[in-house]
Amino acid sequence: MFAPLSVYFNWSNGIDLLVSFIIGIGFGFALEQGGFGNSRKLAMQFYFRDLTVLKVMFSAMVTAMTGIVFFTAFGWLDTNSMFIPQTFIWAQILGCAIMGVGFAIGGYCPGTSFVGLSTLKMDALFFIIGLFIGVFLFGEMFPILEELYHGKYSGNMGRITLYEFLGVRPGIIAAIILIMAIGAFWGSEKIEEKFGNQIIQ
C-alpha cells in the first residue's frame, strides 16, 4: 500500500495542510478556467441552458471513484486509512436542500463563491458575506439544532459507504454510477440543444 500518501509518508499536519493548500489552488484555477467563477454560468444549470456544472462534477466523481476502485483492487490504496465522514442522513438532506436553494438564488455555492472572489467579482463578495452571516446564525442557534445536527433526529448511520449500505461489491456501484454519468452527459447535451438558446426574460 502506498496510498493515502499522507499515511504512507507519515506526513505531519503542517505538510498535510501545505499539500492541501497547493491542491486547493490548482482546483480553484481549474474551476475558474471552466467558468465556475461566473454566477450567471453557474445559475444557467437551473434553467437547463448550460449544464457544465453537472458535467464537471460527474467527471470528478467518476474519475475519483474509478481511481479508488482500481487502486484498491491492485492493493495500492488502503481505504481504511482514508477519512470517510459519518452519515447523518436527515441533517445532510436538509443541509443540501438549503445549499441548493442558495445556489439557485445566488448563483454560487460556497466553493465557487471564493473562486469568483479571486477574480474580484462583487456578487461573489456579497455571497461570501451572506455565507459568514449564515455560519454565525447557525452557531448561535446550535443549542436548538444540535439534536438535528448530530443527535437523535439526525439519522446517524455512522461511517458507511454506498456499497456497504446496499450490500454489494464496490465494482457494481462503480459500474452503475458510470452508466448514470454517461446517461447524464448524453441527456445534458440534448437538454442544452433544446433550451440553450432560449432567452431568459
N, C-alpha and C positions, 0 to 999 in steps of 0.2 A: 504494500500500500504506500503510495506517495502523495495521496491527497486525502483530505484538505491540506494544502501547503503549510498553513499556519501550524497544524498539528505535527506534520512530518518534520518541519524545520524547527519546531518548538519556538516560534516567534514570541517575542514579548508583546505586551499590549500596545506599546508605542509603535513597534513595527507593524502590527496589525492595523493600527489607525492610519499610519503613513500609507500603507498599501491601499487601504480603503479610500483614502483621500485621492490618491493618484487614479484609481479605477473610477471614482466618482467624477473626476474632472473629464476623463475620457468618455464616460457615459453621458455627461451633460453636453459635451461637444457634439457627440453623435445625435443627441436629441435635437439640439439647435440646428444642426445641418439637415435634419429631417423635417424641420419646420415646427417642432414641438414647443418653440418659444413664442409662437403666434397664436393668440387666443382665438382668433377667427378661424384659423385652420383646425384647431382642436374642437371648436364648437360645431364645425360643419359635420362632424360624425353624427351628431344628434339630429341633423336634418338630412342624413343619408347622402350628402353631397361629396364628402371626402372621408373615406374610411381608412386613411393612413394609420391612424392610431390603432385600429383593430389589427391591421396587417403587421405593424411593427411589434405589438405586444404578443400576438400569436407567434410570430417568428422568434421572439426572445424566449417564450415559453417552450416552444418545440426544440430550439437549439439547446437550451439548458437541460431539458428533460432527456433528450437523446444522449447528450454527453454523460449525464448521471447514470442512465441505464447501461450504456456500453462500458463506461469506466468501471462500474460496479461489477458487471459481468466478467470483465477481464481481470478483476482483482486489483485495479489501480486506485479505487476510491473506497474509503471506509465511511459508509453513510451514517454509521453510529456516532462518528466524530463530527458530523455536521449538525449545526444548530437548526432544529425544527421547532418553531414556536407552538405552544399549546393552542388547541382549537376551542374557542368559546363561541359556539355556532350562532346563538341568538344575538349576542353582543356584536359579533362581526357582521352579521347580516344587517343589523341596524346601522352600524358604522359605515358599511359600504353604501347603503341607501342614502345616508346623509351626505357622504362624499360625492356620490353620483349626482345628487340634486345640485350641490355646489358646483360641480364640474360643468353641468349643463347650463347653469345660470352665469357663472363667472368665466367659463371658457378655459379654466386651468384646473389641474389637480395640484396638490402640494408640491410635487417634484417639478412639474413643468412651470409652475409659477416662479421658481428660483431660476430655471433656465431662461424664462422671459426677462427676469430682473437682470441677469448677466449681460443682456443687451440693452439695458436701460429702458425697458418698456414700463410706462407708468401704470398701466392697468394691472400688470403683474405685481407692482409695489403695493397697490391698494388691496389686491387679493391676499398678499402675504400679511399685511396689517390685519385684515379680517381673520386670517388663519391664527395669528397670535392672540387676537381677542377671543376667538373660539377656544383656544387652548387654556387661556386664563379662566374663562367661564366654566369650562369643564373641571378645572382644578377646584374652583370654588364650589361647584355642585357635586364634587366627587362623593362626599358622605351620602348623598341621596342616591347616586348612581352606582355605588360600589357593588351592590348585590347583582346588578345587571352587568357590570363590567367584568367581574370575575367571581361572583357569588352564586347563589342558588338559582338565580334567574338567567345566568349567562349561557347555559348549555355547555358546560365544561366537558370536553371529550378527551382532554389530555393531549399528549404528543402522539398524533396519529396521522398517517398518510392516507391518500385516497385508496390505494390498492389494499392497504390493511383494513380500511373501513368496509370495502366491498368484498374482501376475502379472495382476491385474485392475484395473479402474478404481475409484477411491475410492467413486464413487456406487453401484457394485454392492455393495460391502461395506456401505455405509451402509444400503442397502435391505434387505439380508439381516438385519442387526442390528436394524433397525426392526421387521421381521416377527417376529424372535425375541422382541423386547421385548413386542410385542402378544400373542404367544402366552404369554409368561411372566406378563403381567398377567392374562390370561384364566384360565390354569391356576392361578395363585395364589389367585384368587377361589374357584375350585372346591375347591381343597385346604383353604382356610380354612373353607369351608362344611362340609366333611366332618370336619375334625379340630379346628376352632377351639373347640368347646365341650367337648372331652374333658378330663377331669381327670387331671392327672399325679400318680401316686401317689408 
